[in-house]
Amino acid sequence: MKTVEEFIKEIEKSEALKAELKAVKNDDELAAFLKKNDCGASIKEYLEYADSLNEGEIGDDDAEAAAGGGRTGPQKPTSPYTPGYRSLRR
């Protein structure tokens, strides 16, 4: 069984896993995704680790917007289950 660290590294290397993860819409789907891919992490462990990946960093889109070259207005996040996405569920 994979650890959360191992599984997220696998996701980062796989376009198919990235696409499948973007389609996850709720905790039940995330649990099924983790189980299907042999990851032993709980939903809480996965979300905490994923949140910690980019803690304190800003993304390319945010940096570009701050420099004056980005889009204006609010941006829709891809998925709260995507690694590096700051969870709003705290």
N, C-alpha and C positions, 0 to 999 in steps of 0.2 A: 504494500500500500504506500502511496506517495505522501510525502509531507506537503504542507501548504507551500513551502518555499520551492520545492521541486516542481510542484504542479504549476505554479505561477511562471517559473522559468520555461516550462513546456508551453504554456499559453503564449508567452512572448515570442516563441519560435514558430508557432503554428497559426497560419491565417485561418484555417478551418476552425480551430478552437476559439480564436478571437471572434469570429463571426457567430459561433454558437453561443458564446458568452454574452455578446451584445444582445442576443435575442432573449436572454433571461430577464423575466419581468417581476419575479417575486421570490420569496424565501423557499417555497416548495420547489420551484424550478431550479433554484441554485443548489439545493440539497440533491436533487436528481442529477444535475450536471456534475457535481463533485463525486457522487457515487458511481455514475456511469464511467467516469474517467479515473476511477480507483484512487481518489484522494481521500485520505483519512481525516481531514480537517472538518471541524464543525462549521456551520454557517458563521458563527461569531468569530472563530479563529480565522477563517478566510477573510472576512470583512475587515477585521482589525489589521491583519497583515497587509492586505491590499491598500488600506488607508495609509499605512505607515510608509509605503514605498516612495511617495512624493511629498511627504510632510515637509512643509517649509519651502517647497519649490513651486514655481509657477510654470504653466505649460507654454508651449510655443505660441499658441493663439493669444494668450494673455500678455505675453511679452511683446508681441507684435502690436496688439491694441494699445498697450502703454506707450509704445514708441510712435504711435500715430498712424500706423499702417493697417490697423485691424478694423473689423466690422464694428458697427455701433449697435447698441441695444443689447438686451439679454440674450445669452446663448443657451440653447437647450443641451443639457448634459446627455451623454450617450446612454449610460446605465450606471446605477449605483453599485453594480456588481463588478464593474470593470476595474482591474488593478490601477491604483493611483487616483481613483475617483474619491473625492472627500464625501463621506457618508453624511447624509442629512438626517439620519435616524438617531443621532445622539441626543 
